[in-house]
Amino acid sequence: MASFPSSWPCGVVLALLCSLFLLGLASSNVYIVYMGERHTDEPNLLEDSHHQILSDILGSKESAKESILYSYKHGFSGFAAVLSQSQAKLIADDFFVAYADVPEVVHVVPNRILNLHTTRSWDFLQVKPQIVDGILSEGHSGLGTIIGVMDTGIWPESESFKDDGMGKFPSRWKGICQEGNRFNRSHCNRKIIGARWYIKGYEAEFGKLSPSDGIEFLSPRDAVGHGTHTSSTASGAEVKNANFRGLAQGIARGGAPSSWLAIYKVCWATGGCSSADLLAAFDDAIFDGVDIISASLGSPPPLSTYVDDALAIGSFHAVARGISVVCSAGNTGPYPQTVINTAPWVMTVAASTIDPDFPAVITLGNNQTVVGQSFYTGRGLNKFHPIVYGADIAATNIDGTSAGSCDLETLNATLARGKVILCFQSRWQRSAAIASKSVLEINGAGVIFAQFPTKDVSCPWSFPCVQVDFEAGTSLLTYMAASRKPVVKFSFSKTVIGQQLAPEIAYFSSRGPSSLAPSVLKPDIAAPGVDILASWSPASSYKLLNSPQTKASPFNSKLDSGTSMACPHISGIVALLKGIHPKWSPAAIKSALVTTASMKDEYGQHTVAEGAPHKQADPFDYGGGHVDPNKALDPGLIYDIKPSDYVCFLYAMGYNSTAIRLMTRVHTPCHKSAKFLRNLNLPSITLPELKQRMTVSRTVTNVGPVNSIYVARVQAPAGIDVSVEPWILTFNSTTKKLKFKGSIVGLWMRVIEPRELMYMCSMTNGRDFSFWI
C-alpha cells in the first residue's frame, strides 16, 4: 500500500484573533480514509465500495452503516468512520491487497479538531461596485460567480444578505438549503443560494451537541459571528449608515456584492471544527458548483504533510476542477516559519492594516494628555478617577509581574475598586481583553493597557479600556510617581481616517518561509485584516465582559482583526476577476494578483511590517505585496500551472508514486528532482539555499495586448548576480507563451519574485518583466 513521509500531530486553526482559545487534539475515534481521485463517476458505486471496505473490517453491513459518518464521492473518493486504532491500521496496511476489485487506500488520517482563530477596507483598496475605463466601478461586482464560505455559518437576517437586484442562481448550481434549528428554506434567497451544516465528525469526538442552552444552532445559523463576518466581507450587499457603536460609520459592503453565497458550516461555538466535517464540505462544494472557496483554516506548525491535511487534500481536488481556494496565513506572527496553508495550489493571505484610526485621549491631572486607541464609546470616565499601577496593588501571594500585567485574579479588589488600573503587557499576559476582564471583576473603573506598538485594537468595546504603547505607559508611570494623588479621565473614542500610514503588515500575521515546502513562497499576498467592520451574529457571546446585551439591529456588526478577515477580501477580489475572466485558471488568477501587488504604502514609501522591531516588509511578510485589485484586471503576463504540474510537485517532494497515482487516477510522467521544485511555474521563485550558480525557468502567457514587447529589468542586492535569457520577450498573434531562464549566483539567496510592472512605451506596448531579489 501507499507510504508517505511521517506526519506530525497538530490541530487545524480557524483565525479569530480577538477570541483565540486552544483545544488539544482529541483522542480520536474517527478516521478519514482517503482514497484519492474517484475511480468511477457513479457516486452510488463509490459509496458501495466504501461500505464494502467497512463491512469486511467490521463484520457486517449493519455495523458499517453505524460506523460510517461521511462517504466522500463527488470531488474525490474516501470516507470518515468511527473506528478503533487497530481497525484503522488494518485499512491502512495490506489488508486489501488480495481484493483486486476494491480501490486502494491512499492514506488513513486521524480526525483532527480545529479551533477558532479569527467598510472602509474596500474604499481603501479603491474597489467600487463594473469596469469603466479599466477601473472597477458601479455595475460589475462578481456577477455570475458563487463563493463558498467554510466557516461558522451565517446570520441570514443581516442586511448584508438581502437579495435586492440579485438574479436567479445559475442552472449549473446543484446545492441545497439544508434546514435545522431556527433555519429553514425561506432563509435562503437569491443571495444565499445554498447552506449546509456538518457535525457528524465533531459529535463523534465530543458527544451530542444540544441547542437547548442557546449557545449553538444545529443548522447553518451562525452562533459565533465569524462566518457572518467573513461572508459579508467577501460578498455582502451595500448597507448604508453601518457602524460599530458609532465607530467606522459609512457604507459597508462586500468586495463582490453581486456574487452568490453558498454557506458550509463546519465550525461550532462550543469548541472547534472536525477535519472529517471539513473534508465533507469540500466534497459537497465541488459537487454543488462553487467557483471560489473561502476558508480561514489551516494547520499550525509543525505542519502536516499535504496528504495528512484535510484542507490540502480538499483544496487539491477543488483546484483540479477549476475552483480557486483562498485561505488565511495564520495569526502567530511576527515570527518566521509560522505561515500555514503552504500548498502551492491555494492562495495564502497575510493581514495588513488600513487607514482608519480610533484614537482616545487620556487626560492627566496636570492637564497633559496621552493618546491611545480604543473602541469604547460609552460613559463613565468623562470625569477624573484615581489611577494605580497593577503591580502596586497585587493580591496576597501574587508576584508583581503578574499583577503588573493585570492577569486574572492577581489584583487586590479593595485597592482597585473605583480606580483606573495601568497594566503592562508581559510575556505571559499579552491581552488587553484579559486585563479588562480582571479589572471589571474587582469593580475597577477602567484599564490603560501598555503594549508593543500595533494598529490592531484589542481592547474590548464594552468596558473603559485604552490601549497605548510602552512609551506612553512609561510616561504615565512617571506622572504617577511625581503626583501625590494621580488621576486620569478618558475621552470617547472616535474615527479618524487618513492620519496613519497604511498598509502595514499586521504584527500577528504569520510569516514565511514555509516550514513544509521552503521552495514555495508563502504567504502569497496581503489584504486588509485589521479592525475590519462587517456583519456579525447577534447571538454571539464574543464579549469577554459581562456587559448588557444591546438590541440587535438589521446590521449587527463588529470590528474584528485576523488573517481570517484578510482571507475573504481576496475571495471577493477573486470573484471579481473570475467574473471578468471566466476562463482563467486558479493559478492564472493567483498570478494576476501576486504579480500586480504593491510593495509601497499609499504615500509611495516601502511597506512596513509590524514586529519587534518594525522593519521594511519583505516577501516572507506579504508574498508579492499588498493586493491591488484594479491592476490585477490587466496583469499583462501570467504564470499558469496545470493540475499535472502540482502532481509532479508532490513527486519532487518525495511522496510515494503509487499514492500520487491514486490521488489523480491519471498517469503523469514525473521525476523526483529538486530542480522541479524551483521550476514549478509559480509567480515567485524561492531558493532556500544558494551554494552555487542556479538556473530557474518560467513560462509566461500574454493576456495583454496581442502585440506586446517585454523587457527584463533586474534589481539585485549586493553580492548577488542575476542574468535573464532572453532579455526581451516579444508576443504576437501566433506567439502567446514564452519561456525565460534566470541564472543566479551569490554567497546567499532568499527570494526572487518575477513581476511585470507597467507600460514603458504605450506606442509599442513595451513592458517590464522584472526580477526582484
C-alpha positions in Angstrom: 0.0 0.0 0.0 0.9 3.7 -0.2 3.5 5.0 2.1 4.3 8.6 3.0 6.8 10.7 4.9 5.9 10.7 8.6 3.3 13.3 9.7 3.1 15.3 12.8 0.0 15.6 15.1 -1.5 19.1 15.0 -4.8 20.9 15.2 -6.1 22.9 12.4 -7.0 26.5 13.2 -9.6 28.9 12.0 -8.4 32.5 12.6 -10.3 34.7 15.0 -7.7 36.9 16.6 -9.7 38.6 19.3 -11.2 35.4 20.9 -8.5 32.8 20.4 -8.8 29.7 22.5 -7.0 26.4 22.2 -8.2 22.9 22.1 -6.0 19.9 22.2 -6.0 17.1 19.6 -8.8 14.8 20.6 -8.1 11.2 21.4 -9.6 10.4 18.0 -12.0 7.5 17.4 -12.9 8.9 14.0 -10.6 8.3 11.0 -10.6 9.7 7.5 -9.9 7.0 4.8 -8.6 9.0 1.8 -8.7 7.1 -1.5 -7.7 9.8 -3.9 -9.4 10.6 -7.2 -12.7 8.8 -8.0 -12.3 5.5 -9.9 -15.9 5.9 -11.2 -18.2 8.8 -11.9 -21.1 6.9 -10.2 -21.5 8.2 -6.7 -23.6 5.2 -5.6 -20.9 2.8 -6.7 -18.3 4.7 -4.8 -20.5 4.7 -1.7 -21.0 0.9 -2.1 -17.2 0.4 -2.2 -16.8 2.4 1.0 -19.4 0.3 2.7 -17.8 -2.9 1.4 -14.4 -2.0 3.0 -16.1 -1.3 6.3 -18.2 -4.4 6.1 -15.1 -6.6 5.7 -13.4 -4.9 8.6 -16.4 -4.7 11.0 -18.1 -8.0 10.0 -21.5 -6.8 8.7 -23.2 -4.2 6.6 -25.2 -3.1 9.6 -22.0 -2.3 11.5 -20.6 -0.5 8.5 -23.7 1.8 8.3 -23.4 2.6 12.0 -19.7 3.3 11.7 -19.6 5.5 8.6 -20.1 9.3 9.0 -19.4 10.6 5.5 -18.9 9.0 2.1 -16.8 11.3 0.0 -17.9 10.7 -3.6 -18.2 13.9 -5.6 -14.8 15.7 -5.7 -12.7 12.7 -4.6 -13.1 9.2 -3.0 -13.0 8.3 0.6 -14.9 8.1 3.8 -14.9 9.1 7.5 -15.9 6.5 10.1 -15.8 5.6 13.8 -13.0 3.0 14.1 -10.6 1.6 16.6 -6.9 2.2 16.1 -6.4 -1.4 15.2 -9.3 -1.3 12.6 -7.8 1.9 11.1 -4.4 0.2 10.9 -6.0 -2.8 9.0 -7.4 -0.5 6.4 -4.1 1.4 6.1 -2.0 -1.7 5.8 -2.0 -4.5 3.3 -5.4 -6.0 4.2 -7.0 -5.3 0.8 -4.1 -6.3 -1.5 -5.9 -9.6 -2.3 -9.0 -7.8 -3.4 -8.4 -6.6 -6.9 -11.9 -5.1 -7.2 -11.5 -2.9 -4.1 -9.9 0.5 -4.8 -6.7 1.1 -2.9 -6.4 3.4 0.0 -4.0 6.4 -0.3 -3.8 7.2 3.4 -5.7 6.9 6.7 -5.7 10.1 8.8 -7.0 10.5 12.4 -9.7 13.1 12.7 -8.4 16.4 13.9 -10.3 19.0 15.9 -9.9 22.5 14.6 -10.1 25.7 16.7 -11.4 29.2 16.0 -8.5 31.7 15.1 -10.1 34.7 13.8 -16.2 49.5 5.0 -13.6 51.2 4.8 -11.3 48.4 3.5 -12.9 48.3 0.0 -12.6 52.1 -0.4 -9.0 51.8 0.8 -8.4 49.2 -2.0 -10.2 51.5 -4.5 -12.7 48.8 -5.4 -16.0 50.2 -6.4 -19.1 48.1 -7.0 -18.2 47.4 -13.0 -15.4 48.5 -15.1 -15.3 51.9 -16.6 -12.1 52.9 -18.4 -10.3 50.0 -16.8 -11.3 50.8 -13.3 -13.7 48.7 -11.1 -16.8 51.0 -10.6 -20.6 50.9 -10.4 -22.3 47.9 -12.1 -19.9 44.9 -12.2 -19.2 43.2 -8.9 -18.7 39.5 -9.2 -21.8 38.8 -11.2 -22.2 35.2 -12.2 -19.8 33.8 -9.6 -20.5 31.7 -6.5 -18.4 32.0 -3.3 -18.5 29.1 -1.0 -17.6 30.1 2.6 -16.5 27.3 5.0 -16.8 28.8 8.5 -19.3 29.0 11.4 -22.4 29.6 9.3 -24.4 32.7 8.6 -26.9 35.1 10.2 -29.3 35.3 7.2 -31.4 38.2 8.5 -28.5 40.6 8.3 -28.9 43.4 5.7 -25.7 42.3 4.2 -27.5 39.3 2.7 -30.6 40.9 1.3 -31.2 39.8 -2.3 -32.4 43.1 -3.9 -31.3 43.2 -7.5 -29.9 39.6 -7.4 -30.6 37.4 -10.4 -31.7 33.8 -10.3 -28.9 31.4 -9.5 -27.4 29.6 -12.5 -28.7 26.3 -13.8 -25.4 24.6 -13.0 -26.0 25.1 -9.3 -26.7 21.8 -7.5 -26.6 22.9 -3.9 -29.3 22.7 -1.3 -30.7 24.7 1.6 -30.3 22.3 4.5 -32.8 23.0 7.3 -32.2 22.8 11.0 -32.6 24.7 14.3 -34.0 28.2 13.5 -33.1 27.8 9.9 -35.4 26.7 7.0 -35.6 27.0 3.3 -37.0 30.5 3.5 -33.7 31.7 4.9 -32.1 31.0 1.6 -32.8 33.5 -1.1 -31.3 34.9 -4.3 -28.2 35.9 -2.3 -27.7 32.9 -0.1 -28.4 30.2 -2.6 -27.2 27.3 -0.6 -26.4 26.4 3.0 -25.2 23.1 4.6 -24.0 22.1 8.1 -21.6 19.3 9.2 -21.4 18.0 12.7 -21.0 14.2 12.5 -17.2 14.2 12.9 -17.4 16.8 15.8 -20.1 14.8 17.7 -18.3 11.5 17.2 -15.4 13.0 19.2 -17.3 15.0 21.8 -20.8 13.6 22.0 -24.1 15.1 21.0 -24.4 18.9 20.9 -27.6 20.3 22.4 -29.1 23.6 21.1 -31.3 24.0 24.1 -28.8 26.0 26.1 -28.8 28.7 23.4 -25.1 28.5 22.7 -25.3 26.9 19.3 -27.8 26.1 16.5 -27.9 22.7 14.8 -28.3 24.4 11.4 -26.4 26.7 9.1 -27.3 29.6 11.5 -24.2 31.3 12.9 -23.9 31.4 16.7 -20.3 32.7 16.7 -20.3 35.6 14.3 -17.1 34.7 12.5 -18.8 33.1 9.4 -21.2 36.0 9.1 -18.3 38.5 9.2 -16.2 36.7 6.5 -19.3 36.1 4.3 -20.3 39.8 4.4 -16.7 40.9 3.8 -16.5 38.8 0.6 -19.9 39.3 -0.8 -22.1 41.4 1.4 -24.7 43.8 -0.1 -24.4 47.5 0.4 -25.6 48.7 3.8 -25.8 52.4 4.4 -25.0 54.1 7.8 -23.2 51.0 9.0 -21.2 51.4 12.2 -20.0 49.7 15.3 -21.3 51.7 18.3 -20.8 54.9 16.4 -17.3 54.0 15.1 -16.3 53.4 11.5 -19.5 54.9 10.2 -20.2 54.7 6.5 -21.4 52.3 3.8 -20.5 48.7 4.4 -20.3 46.2 1.5 -18.5 43.1 0.4 -16.0 43.1 -2.4 -18.2 41.2 -4.8 -21.7 42.1 -3.8 -23.3 40.6 -6.9 -21.8 37.1 -6.2 -24.0 34.4 -4.8 -23.1 32.9 -1.4 -23.0 29.2 -0.5 -22.6 28.5 3.2 -20.8 25.4 4.6 -20.9 25.4 8.4 -18.1 23.3 9.7 -17.1 25.0 13.0 -19.1 25.2 16.2 -19.3 27.7 19.1 -18.7 25.1 21.7 -15.1 24.4 20.6 -14.0 24.0 17.1 -14.3 22.0 13.9 -13.7 18.5 12.7 -11.4 17.8 9.7 -13.8 15.0 8.7 -16.6 17.5 8.5 -14.3 19.9 6.6 -13.5 17.3 4.0 -17.2 16.6 3.6 -17.8 20.3 3.0 -15.1 20.3 0.2 -16.7 17.2 -1.4 -20.1 18.9 -1.4 -18.8 22.3 -2.6 -17.2 20.6 -5.6 -20.5 18.9 -6.4 -22.6 22.0 -5.8 -20.7 24.1 -8.3 -19.0 26.9 -6.4 -16.3 29.0 -8.2 -14.4 30.1 -5.1 -13.9 28.5 -1.7 -13.0 30.9 1.2 -11.7 29.1 4.2 -9.8 30.7 7.1 -8.4 27.3 8.1 -5.0 25.7 8.4 -2.6 23.5 10.4 -0.2 25.4 12.7 3.4 24.3 12.8 4.5 21.5 12.9 2.7 21.3 9.6 1.2 18.0 8.4 2.2 16.6 5.0 -0.1 17.5 2.1 -1.8 14.1 2.3 -2.4 14.3 6.1 -4.0 17.8 5.9 -7.8 17.7 5.1 -7.7 21.3 3.8 -4.8 20.5 1.5 -6.5 17.3 0.2 -9.9 19.0 -0.4 -8.3 22.1 -2.0 -6.2 19.9 -4.3 -9.3 18.3 -5.8 -11.1 21.6 -5.9 -8.3 23.4 -7.8 -8.0 20.5 -10.2 -11.7 21.3 -11.1 -11.1 25.0 -11.7 -12.2 26.2 -8.2 -10.0 28.8 -6.6 -9.3 28.2 -2.9 -8.3 31.1 -0.6 -7.0 30.6 2.9 -5.7 32.6 5.8 -2.0 32.6 6.6 -2.4 32.2 10.4 -2.1 34.6 13.4 1.1 33.5 15.0 3.4 36.3 13.7 5.7 38.1 13.6 7.9 35.0 14.0 9.4 33.4 10.9 8.3 30.0 9.6 4.8 30.3 11.2 2.8 30.6 8.0 0.2 27.9 7.4 -1.6 26.7 4.3 1.6 26.3 2.3 0.3 24.2 -0.6 1.2 25.8 -3.9 -2.3 25.4 -5.3 -4.0 27.6 -2.6 -3.8 31.4 -2.2 -2.5 32.2 1.3 -3.3 35.6 2.6 -1.5 37.8 5.1 -3.2 40.6 7.1 -2.5 44.3 6.6 -3.7 47.5 8.2 -5.9 50.2 6.6 -6.0 53.9 7.3 -8.9 54.4 9.9 -7.7 55.1 13.4 -9.7 55.0 16.6 -8.0 57.5 19.0 -9.0 58.1 22.6 -7.4 60.9 24.7 -6.3 60.2 28.2 -6.2 63.5 30.2 -3.9 63.6 33.3 -4.5 65.6 36.5 -1.8 68.0 35.4 -3.7 68.6 32.1 -1.2 66.8 30.0 -2.6 64.3 27.5 -1.7 60.9 26.2 -3.3 59.5 23.0 -4.1 55.8 22.7 -6.6 53.6 20.8 -10.0 52.3 22.0 -13.4 51.0 20.8 -15.1 52.3 24.0 -17.8 54.9 23.3 -19.8 54.6 26.5 -20.0 56.7 29.6 -18.4 56.6 33.0 -14.9 58.0 32.6 -15.6 61.6 31.5 -14.6 62.7 35.0 -11.3 62.1 36.8 -10.6 58.8 38.6 -7.6 57.7 40.6 -5.0 55.7 38.7 -2.8 52.9 40.1 -0.3 50.6 38.7 -1.3 46.9 38.8 2.0 45.8 40.3 1.4 48.2 43.3 -1.9 46.6 44.2 -1.0 42.9 43.9 -3.2 40.4 45.7 -1.7 38.4 48.5 0.9 35.9 47.4 0.9 37.3 43.8 4.1 38.5 42.3 4.4 42.0 40.9 4.9 40.8 37.3 1.6 39.0 37.1 -0.2 41.9 38.8 1.6 44.4 36.6 0.0 42.8 33.5 -3.4 42.6 35.3 -3.7 38.8 34.8 -6.9 37.2 36.2 -7.2 37.1 40.0 -3.9 38.9 40.6 -5.2 42.3 41.9 -6.3 43.4 45.3 -10.0 44.1 45.0 -10.1 46.6 47.8 -7.3 48.7 46.4 -8.6 48.5 42.8 -12.2 49.5 43.5 -13.3 52.6 41.6 -9.8 53.2 40.1 -8.2 53.1 36.7 -5.6 50.4 36.6 -2.4 50.8 34.5 -1.3 47.4 33.1 1.8 46.5 31.1 1.8 43.6 28.6 4.2 40.8 29.7 5.5 37.6 28.1 2.8 35.6 30.0 -0.2 38.1 29.7 -0.4 39.8 26.4 -4.2 40.6 26.2 -5.9 43.8 26.9 -9.2 41.9 26.9 -7.9 39.7 29.8 -6.7 42.7 31.7 -10.1 44.4 31.3 -11.9 41.3 32.5 -9.6 41.1 35.5 -10.3 44.8 36.4 -14.0 44.5 35.8 -14.4 41.5 38.2 -13.0 43.6 41.1 -15.0 46.7 40.3 -12.2 48.8 38.8 -13.2 51.8 36.8 -11.2 51.2 33.7 -7.9 50.0 32.2 -5.0 51.5 30.4 -3.1 48.7 28.7 0.5 49.4 27.6 1.9 47.1 25.0 4.1 46.8 21.9 3.2 49.3 19.1 0.5 48.0 16.8 -2.5 49.3 14.9 -4.7 46.3 15.9 -7.1 47.4 18.7 -7.5 44.5 21.1 -9.3 46.4 23.9 -13.0 45.3 24.4 -15.7 47.8 23.4 -17.9 47.1 26.4 -15.6 48.4 29.2 -13.4 51.5 29.5 -10.1 50.4 28.1 -7.5 52.4 26.2 -4.5 50.8 24.5 -1.2 52.7 24.5 2.4 51.8 23.6 5.1 51.2 26.1 6.5 54.8 25.8 3.1 56.3 26.7 2.7 53.8 29.5 6.1 54.7 30.9 5.2 58.4 30.8 2.1 57.7 32.8 4.2 55.9 35.4 6.4 58.9 35.6 3.4 61.2 36.2 2.1 58.8 38.9 5.4 58.8 40.7 5.5 62.7 40.7 2.0 63.2 41.9 0.5 62.7 45.4 -2.9 61.9 44.0 -2.6 60.9 40.3 -5.9 61.0 38.4 -6.9 60.4 34.8 -10.0 60.6 32.6 -10.9 59.3 29.1 -12.4 60.9 26.1 -14.8 58.9 23.9 -13.1 57.1 21.0 -13.7 58.4 17.5 -12.9 57.5 13.9 -10.1 59.4 12.1 -9.3 58.5 8.5 -6.0 59.2 6.7 -3.8 60.1 9.7 -1.8 56.9 9.8 0.5 55.2 7.2 -1.1 52.2 5.6 -0.9 49.5 4.6 1.4 47.9 7.1 1.7 44.1 7.7 0.0 43.3 11.0 2.0 42.2 14.0 0.0 39.0 14.4 0.1 37.9 10.7 2.1 34.7 10.3 5.4 34.9 8.4 7.3 32.7 5.9 9.2 30.9 4.8 7.2 27.8 4.7 8.4 25.1 7.1 7.0 22.3 5.0 7.9 23.4 1.4 10.6 26.2 1.6 10.7 26.4 -2.2 7.1 27.7 -2.3 6.9 31.4 -1.3 4.2 31.9 1.4 2.2 33.9 2.1 1.2 34.7 -1.4 -0.3 38.2 -0.8 -1.6 40.6 1.8 -5.0 42.1 2.2 -6.8 44.2 4.9 -7.2 42.3 8.1 -7.1 44.8 11.0 -10.2 46.5 12.5 -12.5 45.4 9.7 -16.1 46.3 10.0 -18.6 43.7 8.8 -21.8 41.9 9.8 -21.9 39.8 12.9 -24.2 37.4 14.6 -26.4 38.9 17.4 -26.4 35.5 19.1 -22.6 35.6 19.6 -21.1 35.9 23.0 -18.0 37.4 21.7 -17.8 39.9 24.6 -15.3 38.7 27.2 -17.0 41.1 29.7 -20.4 40.8 31.4 -21.9 43.9 29.9 -25.6 44.2 29.0 -26.7 42.9 25.6 -27.6 45.7 23.1 -30.7 45.3 20.9 -29.9 43.7 17.6 -30.3 45.8 14.5 -30.7 44.5 10.9 -26.9 45.2 10.6 -25.4 43.8 13.7 -21.7 44.4 13.2 -18.3 44.1 14.8 -14.8 45.5 14.2 -12.5 42.4 14.1 -8.9 41.6 13.2 -7.1 38.5 11.9 -5.9 36.8 8.8 -9.5 35.4 8.8 -10.6 38.9 7.9 -7.9 39.3 5.2 -8.9 36.0 3.5 -12.4 37.0 2.4 -11.0 40.2 0.9 -9.0 38.1 -1.5 -12.0 35.8 -2.0 -14.2 38.7 -3.1 -11.5 40.0 -5.4 -11.1 36.6 -7.0 -14.8 36.6 -7.7 -14.4 40.0 -9.4 -11.6 38.6 -11.6 -13.4 35.3 -12.2 -16.5 37.3 -13.4 -14.3 39.3 -15.8 -12.0 36.4 -16.9 -14.2 33.3 -16.5 -11.7 31.1 -18.4 -8.7 31.9 -16.2 -7.5 29.0 -14.1 -7.0 29.3 -10.3 -3.2 29.6 -11.0 -3.8 32.4 -13.5 -5.9 34.4 -11.1 -3.3 34.0 -8.3 -0.6 35.1 -10.7 -2.5 38.2 -11.7 -2.9 39.2 -8.1 0.6 38.4 -7.0 2.4 40.0 -9.9 0.5 43.3 -9.7 0.5 43.6 -5.9 2.1 46.7 -4.4 5.2 46.8 -2.2 4.6 50.5 -1.3 2.2 52.2 1.0 -0.3 54.9 -0.1 2.4 57.5 0.1 4.8 55.6 -2.1 7.1 54.5 0.8 8.2 50.9 1.3 5.6 48.9 3.2 6.4 48.4 6.9 5.9 45.1 8.8 4.9 45.5 12.4 7.2 43.4 14.7 9.9 43.6 17.3 11.1 45.9 15.9 9.1 47.3 13.0 11.0 46.8 9.7 10.7 47.1 6.0 8.4 44.4 4.8 9.8 41.6 2.6 8.2 38.7 0.6 8.1 36.5 3.7 5.8 39.1 5.3 3.5 39.7 2.3 4.4 37.5 -0.6 4.0 39.5 -3.8 2.9 42.6 -1.8 -0.4 44.3 -0.9 -3.3 43.4 -3.2 -4.1 46.0 -5.9 -7.4 44.8 -7.4 -7.6 47.3 -10.3 -4.1 46.4 -11.6 -4.9 42.7 -11.3 -7.5 43.2 -14.1 -4.8 43.7 -16.6 -1.6 41.8 -15.4 -0.1 41.6 -18.9 1.7 38.3 -18.3 0.5 35.4 -16.2 2.3 32.3 -14.8 -0.2 29.5 -15.3 0.0 26.0 -13.8 -1.8 22.8 -14.9 -3.0 20.3 -12.2 -0.5 17.8 -13.5 2.3 20.2 -12.5 1.1 20.0 -8.9 1.3 16.2 -9.2 4.9 16.5 -10.3 5.5 18.9 -7.3 4.3 16.1 -5.0 6.7 13.7 -6.7 9.5 16.1 -6.2 8.6 16.5 -2.5 9.3 12.8 -2.1 5.8 11.3 -1.9 5.2 7.7 -2.9 4.5 7.3 -6.6 1.6 4.8 -6.0 -0.1 7.2 -3.6 0.2 10.1 -6.0 -1.2 8.0 -8.9 -4.2 7.1 -6.7 -4.7 10.8 -5.9 -5.2 11.7 -9.6 -6.0 8.4 -11.3 -4.1 9.8 -14.3 -0.6 8.8 -15.3 1.7 11.8 -15.2 5.3 11.4 -16.2 7.3 13.0 -13.4 10.7 12.7 -11.9 11.8 13.1 -8.3 14.1 16.1 -8.9 14.9 19.1 -6.7 15.0 21.1 -10.0 11.3 20.7 -10.4 10.7 22.4 -7.0 12.4 25.6 -8.1 10.9 25.4 -11.6 7.3 25.0 -10.7 5.6 27.8 -12.7 4.7 29.9 -9.7 4.6 33.8 -9.8 7.6 33.7 -7.4 10.9 32.0 -7.1 12.3 30.9 -3.8 15.7 29.3 -3.4 16.2 28.1 0.2 20.0 27.7 -0.3 22.2 29.2 -2.9 25.6 27.5 -2.7 26.4 27.6 -6.4 25.1 29.1 -9.6 21.5 28.0 -10.2 19.2 28.3 -13.2 15.5 28.7 -12.9 12.9 28.8 -15.6 9.4 30.2 -16.0 6.8 30.2 -18.8 4.7 33.3 -19.2 1.4 33.7 -21.1 0.4 37.0 -22.6 -3.1 38.1 -21.6 -2.5 41.8 -22.5 -2.4 43.4 -26.0 -1.7 40.8 -28.7 1.4 42.6 -30.0 3.5 43.3 -26.9 7.1 43.6 -26.0 8.5 42.9 -22.5 12.0 43.9 -21.4 13.7 42.3 -18.4 14.8 44.5 -15.6 16.9 43.2 -12.6 17.2 44.6 -9.1 19.6 42.5 -7.1 21.2 43.1 -3.7 25.0 43.4 -3.2 26.7 40.0 -3.7 24.1 38.5 -6.0 24.4 38.3 -9.8 21.3 37.6 -11.9 21.1 37.3 -15.6 18.0 36.7 -17.7 17.7 35.0 -21.0 16.1 36.0 -23.3 16.3 39.6 -22.3 13.3 40.6 -24.4 10.1 38.8 -24.9 8.0 39.5 -28.0 4.4 38.4 -28.3 2.1 38.5 -31.3 -1.0 36.7 -32.7 0.9 33.4 -33.0 3.2 33.6 -30.0 1.3 33.8 -26.8 3.6 31.8 -24.5 7.3 32.2 -24.0 9.9 30.7 -21.6 12.7 32.6 -20.0 15.5 31.5 -17.6 17.2 33.3 -14.8 20.8 32.4 -13.7 21.5 33.3 -10.1 24.9 33.2 -8.3 25.9 34.6 -5.0 27.0 33.9 -1.4 23.4 33.5 -0.2 20.0 33.7 -1.7 16.5 34.1 -0.2 13.7 35.1 -2.6 13.3 36.2 -6.2 10.0 37.4 -7.5 9.4 37.6 -11.2 7.0 40.5 -11.7 5.9 42.5 -14.7 5.2 46.1 -13.9 4.0 48.9 -16.2 3.9 50.2 -19.8 7.3 51.5 -20.8 6.1 52.8 -24.1 2.4 52.8 -24.9 3.2 53.2 -28.6 5.0 49.8 -28.8 3.1 48.1 -25.9 6.5 47.5 -24.2 6.5 46.4 -20.6 9.0 45.3 -18.0 9.1 41.8 -16.6 11.4 42.1 -13.6 13.3 40.1 -11.1 13.1 41.5 -7.6 15.6 39.8 -5.2 
